[in-house]
Amino acid sequence: MKAGGKMKYDFDSPVSRRDSNSIKWESPQLLKNMEISNILPLWVADMDFVVAEPIRQALLKRVQHGVFGYSYVDESYYQAIISWYQRRHAFAIDRESICFSPGIVPGIAYLLRLLTQPGDAVLIQPPVYYPFAAEITNAGCQIVENPLLEDENGYYRMDFADLQEKAKQAKVMILCSPHNPVGRVWTEAELRQVADICFSHDVFVITDEIHNDLLRKNIRHICLASMYPEEQRLVTCLSASKSFNLAGLSCSSLIIPDPDLRRRYKEYLQQVVHVSSPSVLAQAAFQAAYLEGEEWLDQLCAYLDGSIVLVQQFLFEQLPLAVFYPPQGSYLIWLNVSAYVQDTQAFVRDLAIKTGVVLENGELFGAGGRGHLRLNIACPRGLLQRALQILAQQLKSV
Ligand SMILES: Cc1ncc(COP(=O)(O)O)c(C=O)c1O
């Protein structure tokens, strides 16, 4: 939002997600142990906000057409991605390098099958988005951990000395940038160091940048590939799905600069996955997001900034022993509550059953996650405040 700009979009009014097949609100698995009427879900990483109006209009227009036969991808779809990355991230994407994936996690899974042999070592930096570990195992590879270091303020850094050692045995590294769940947006110096270590040991880097548009005021995300325009041992994973709340449309892009890997990836999509382009609805929505969604996104980020201040004040007053460093990117809060509770797995389960507040247990994210909780704050502040009150009461009564 421009300085002094007014909010045009309303992020405060609750939007019912009932009867929309929302995993976060009403998945059958969730409702096994809980009453639907009192659920306050701060878990699955999507947003309880209506999409930007131009996206809705683009979808309505396409739906009104009424015919949804086989379709090709128009060049304008690719140009929308290219112009967004040029404008917002100063990242010049070569049109040829853009490849489709039905999601970032599937994309990473396919890449691992093309880049590794069973038994190869793949680096990750826990605590980290847990499907990385699952997909490494699914591909028959070994997980090698380069754990992040947490300081007493809850600020995380990379352990480069450890990475130097571990990179010697690794084939691939999956970098989470910005990082889910710790909320770091890596600096240019950090990115340079991690990439230089990897490339000097011939480690291929898959950089997952799905959270790259969700930034705090004055924080800048740098696309790793924009720093290494000639590097072939690098794939960037991108999508408008997090930024614009479109995850249910199953569409993302892998930017693959190496022509040989790109050819093999496209063959894999055609011969193994058998889904090689976005659906007509995804094309319409993603194109509208990148061409006309900027104002909404800026206002969303301003709203999230305010919600993070609210969380910070609440914690200061109600849970002074919780360690919290405001996330530089994403809408996820990573909270060290080890002064209140160690066994966060049992705590999260009991909290959900007793109160309806659903959070992610930090242990899921691997090494260093115990004693932590992950909260998704992409919801109206009224809901967030109610959930925080309940969380505080429960933590204080453990
Ligand atoms: C770092 C990261 N990568 C990937 C995803 C999911 O991507 P997709 O739904 O496109 O597979 C998420 C969702 O939370 C995420 O946080």
PDBQT file of the ligand as one rigid body, heavy atoms in Angstrom, charges set to zero:
ROOT
HETATM    1  C1  LIG A 401       7.488 -23.764   2.246  1.00  0.00    +0.000 C 
HETATM    2  C2  LIG A 401       6.265 -24.351   1.617  1.00  0.00    +0.000 A 
HETATM    3  N1  LIG A 401       6.364 -25.017   0.460  1.00  0.00    +0.000 NA
HETATM    4  C3  LIG A 401       5.289 -25.560  -0.147  1.00  0.00    +0.000 A 
HETATM    5  C4  LIG A 401       4.030 -25.445   0.415  1.00  0.00    +0.000 A 
HETATM    6  C5  LIG A 401       2.863 -26.102  -0.241  1.00  0.00    +0.000 C 
HETATM    7  O1  LIG A 401       2.895 -25.934  -1.603  1.00  0.00    +0.000 OA
HETATM    8  P1  LIG A 401       1.877 -26.711  -2.554  1.00  0.00    +0.000 P 
HETATM    9  O2  LIG A 401       0.536 -26.648  -1.906  1.00  0.00    +0.000 OA
HETATM   10  O3  LIG A 401       1.959 -25.931  -3.815  1.00  0.00    +0.000 OA
HETATM   11  O4  LIG A 401       2.394 -28.089  -2.695  1.00  0.00    +0.000 OA
HETATM   12  C6  LIG A 401       3.885 -24.761   1.621  1.00  0.00    +0.000 A 
HETATM   13  C7  LIG A 401       2.559 -24.678   2.245  1.00  0.00    +0.000 C 
HETATM   14  O5  LIG A 401       2.400 -24.332   3.362  1.00  0.00    +0.000 OA
HETATM   15  C8  LIG A 401       5.020 -24.198   2.234  1.00  0.00    +0.000 A 
HETATM   16  O6  LIG A 401       4.927 -23.533   3.381  1.00  0.00    +0.000 OA
ENDROOT
TORSDOF 0
